[in-house]
Amino acid sequence: AVVSTQSTGTFYQSLTMKLFSTVFLILALLNAAVGSSEEGQSLVNRRYNGLKFGQTKEDHVLFKPRMEPLQESYSLCAWVKKLRPGGAPFWFAYGPSSDANEIHTLDNGYLYTMGTGIDLSSKAAVQIGTWRHVCVTWSLTSRSFRLYYDGVLLGSATTPSGRIVGLDGYMVLGNEFDSYGGGFSDHQAFGGELFKVNMFDKELEASEVKEMADGGLCSEVEEKYGRSRYLKWEDFLLEEKSGNVTEIDVGCHPEVKKEDREEDKNSTEECDCEQGNETTSSRWDLLRGEEFFNKTVSVEMVEELKKSWNILGDFEGAPVTERFISHFKFYHDGKTCK
């Protein structure tokens, strides 16, 4: 049989098209796999970020979660840094249609839930610019809500019999509800920083709260609770941010912690004191204030601080970040040993 030149050409053309299609499909699948891997890695890294809030009613994170697992018991835990001296700064609130103020807490030790308020601000003794571990626990069975600061129980109060958490509520970080799903005000804006806000579907025991607090800012103790950690910090980070709410580095990224350990070692050797004896506060913490943080060092900023911080002038043009502040605390704060 004689095969025509035209038939042979058509065969090879079809084969070439199939080969091109196969190669294109393989490349597309590889690209999707790489993209998916990078996106997943990005989400993993983001969970080490904190949130910094502005001081207006627009600066918050608002969303509406499913609350069924938390209806009869919950624990709310977070690392909270107060930066605003005035106003009534609320860092968390939840309000269903039946009670817009069902759960809310300020950054100073005041807590209100299910018709009962408790003011423990004198015991909390919150200082500006200091990370504090805060936990609120409650269950229908115990009818008691408890407030812990840094793993220590400050006080408790009893909730009404049979009262459970409403299911149709909104949740907000950075303000408090004066109406269902809204009613925010500048006076109640948080203006501070949050890290690792988590809600568990159980009433945590005192020992569990203490373990979480003692683990420190960068520990991962909460990871062991699995699905009992119902609303996770990484979930909060994915919610839409309103106004001036930014993700910040709090120094807990694994690669950053490794560098910090080296700096800690060097700083301790220079200071000639034992590890762990450094003071927890520093004059450089002032740079975390809203007028400095995430801003570029300018002539005006330097002049304002020049009388006591002449060395800052050597860093004009550098952005003020957590790493920037850590450098000054380690190398330019003098002997910080007790």
Protein Blocks (a to p, Z undefined) as FASTA:
>chain_A
ZZdfklmmmmmmmmmmmmmmmmmmmmmmmmmmmmmmmmmmmmmmmmmpccdddfbfklcc
dddddfklmmmgccdddddddfbfghjddfbdcddfklmklpccdfeopaceehiacdfk
lmnopaehiacdddddddfklopacddeehiafbdcdddehiacdfkbccdehiacfbeh
iapafklpgoiacehiacdfbdcdfklmmmmmmnommlcklmmnmmmlmbafklmmmpcc
ehjaddddehlafklmmmmmmmmmmmmmmnopaehiacfbdfklmmmpmklgopacdfkl
mmmmmmmmmmlmmmgoiacdfklmmmmmmmmnojabZZ
